[in-house]
Amino acid sequence: MAEPDSAQHRIASVEVVLVDTPAVSPAFVWRQGLPGSDGAGVEGWLVVTTDSGLRGFAHSRRGVILNDVVERRLRRELVGQDALAREYLWHRIWEIDRIESMPLHLLGVVDVALWDIGAKAAGVPLYMLLGSFRESIPAYASTVTFDDIPEFLDVADQCRDLGYPAIKLHAWGDPRKDAALAGALRERVGDDMDLMYDGSAGFDLADALYVGRALSHYGYLWYEEPMREHSVTAYKALADRVDIPLLVAETSGGAHMNTGDFIASGCAAAVRTSSALKGGVTGAMRIAHLADSFLLRAEVHGGGLVNTHLCMSISNTTYYESLVSSSVVERERAVGADGLVRAPTAAGVGWEAEWSAWGAPDGIDA
C-alpha cells in the first residue's frame, strides 16, 4: 500500500452540523440524585473535510458547546493543517484547553474525526490502523438504576437469556441497599457469571468501604468510581482497606497524566480509558499503553463505534460496555446472540450509516 501523501490531505473546512434530538425515553438515572438520560436537546456532528475530498466525522451530545468552541477557536487552528498530523494537532487542542478549559467530552472530538480521516486514507477500519489485537470481544450488560431488587433481578434474567456473559450494576447510591442488591444478584446468577459494580461517584470514603467489603465478599470483578476522583489519596485509602479490585480514573481530567498519578499511588487494579473522556483515540491509546506497562487492565468506558474500535485494538481490555437503559431489555444491535461484539468492517470509524440516518444536510455528503 502506498504511503498517503499528506500534501493531499490538508484540512479545507471544519463544520458543525447541529441536530435537534428528542428526550430519551424511557428516562433513567445512574443513581439517586444523578440524572442519566438527557431531555430534548441539540447534538452536533463535527465534519472535517480535506482538500482531497476525505471527510472525517465525530459526534458530540453537546452540540451547542461544540459549535461555540469550533467557531471561536478550533476552525482557525485546523484549516490548512495536515489532517494526518494527529499527534501535533492533539497537542494543539490541549494547548487551547489551557485557555478554554473545555469539558472533558470535547477534548477528543477533533481527534476522532482526524483518526476517521487517517483510516480512510489508509483504506482500513480504524482498529486496523491502531494495530488490531482481536476480532471480537464479550459484552457486559451495564444497567441503569431500577426501582427495587426484584426489578433488577428480572433485568438480570433477561440479560442472561439474551446472551450477555456479565452484568454491571449502577444502583441507588445507598450503601446498605446497594450491598443487599449485590448479594441478591450474585445469588440469582450463581458463581459463573462476572459481576461488576459502578458507584457513579456516590459515596464518601466510609460508605465506599462498606460497599467495597460487600462486593469483595460476593466475588465481584471490579468496583468502579465509588467516589469523585478529585482525591487520589482517598482512593489509596480505599484500596488499602478493601480486597475488591478498583477500576479508577474514569472522569478525572488530564488523560494519561492524571491516570499516571492513580497508578503511581498503588490504588489502581485497572484504569478506565475511552474516546469520550480521555482525549479521543489518541488519549485513549496513551492510557492503554501506560496501563499495560504496569500489567494493569485498561477497560474501555462506554459503547458505540469508536469504543468498539478501541476494544479491538487494546490488548489489556476485557469487555465491551453495553448499556441496558430499560427494564424491558433489548440486546444492543452491536452485540450478537453469543454475547460478542465483532470488529467493524468499513474503512474509518464507520460513522456513515449513522450520519445518513440523521439526515445529512445538502452539500455535506458522507
Phi, psi and omega in degrees: 000130180290146177292138179295143179271107185297337178296338179266004182234039172288144181285122182262327181207152177226115184234154171241125177255117182269139183228122174289132182234142179285168175295145176292134180224130359286149178293153179213166176235155174281322174198176179300127179087357182233100180301152178244304183279154179269150166280186177303140183198198182232116174264169184219142171255127170270128181237112179253121183244136178262165179289350174272355179097355176289144177236135174248137183243150168211157187234142175227137175286349182244073189295321182296318179294316178301313182298319180299314182292321178296315182295318186276329190229309199282324184300313183291337175285329190264321184298130182093348179278159175287118182293342179271356180273059186297320182296313179300314184288330174299315178294325178297318179299318180291329173295316179296325178301334179301327180255340182265335187048057184294148174301150181307322186288349178263343187296336183250004186296312179298318181301319179298316180297322180290322175294325175300315177297315182300317180290324176293320177299325178277346179076028183225159170299152184306316185298331177288322177296324179288339185104090188292145176247328183212167177249350178204160181208144177290151179250140170256147176279119183255105188283157160271189182266126180256179192286321187206174183298315179303322179293318176302317183292325176295318176299318179298318178299318179296317180299316180296318180295332180276357174103359178294130181271355183205158181223136172244132181268133153254126186235202196280338187086015174253114191302319182286319176296319182293321177295320178296319177298317180302318179291319181295322180291319177299318179297323183291316188264348181083186188271351188270354183256131176290133176235142178228163180223134179241116182279352181049035175059038185268354191243159161269183187296318183299313180290326177298323177296317181300310181293320181299321179292324177294316180298321177298317180300322183268007172072038178286150186286319177206163181236111192251131172039059177291331182234162170303148188263032177281335186242104174295328180299318179296321178293324176296319178297321178294313182300326181289343189242357176232157180265340182295133177298132178268131174254114195234174173067044177276309186249007177286146180282172172091005176049232186293335183293312178289322177302323177301325178293319176300316180295315182297330181289338183091003184273345188270117167274333175203162179234158175271144169222155180190162175283327190283322188248001186232028175085037175075201181292319181298312179295320180298318180289325175303314181295317180300317181289323176299312180298319182298328180292343176252013181060034176255153174279149173239096185276130184283128184268124175088163180256204180095174188296311184297316180290335172297315177300319178298317180300326180282342186259333189264118184291327188261036169242154189240338186215156168261137181268119182242114186287134172244103190254003181223153178286347169259103193276130169241127180296133177305141185304326182288344185264126179282171179297339177272006179081010183255145168256134184252159185296140174295158183245341183285151175296145183080207177285321183100027182291343196303322180296317179293320179301315179294323180296328178288341183092078183301132182289160179303137176089350177232084179269161177290000000 
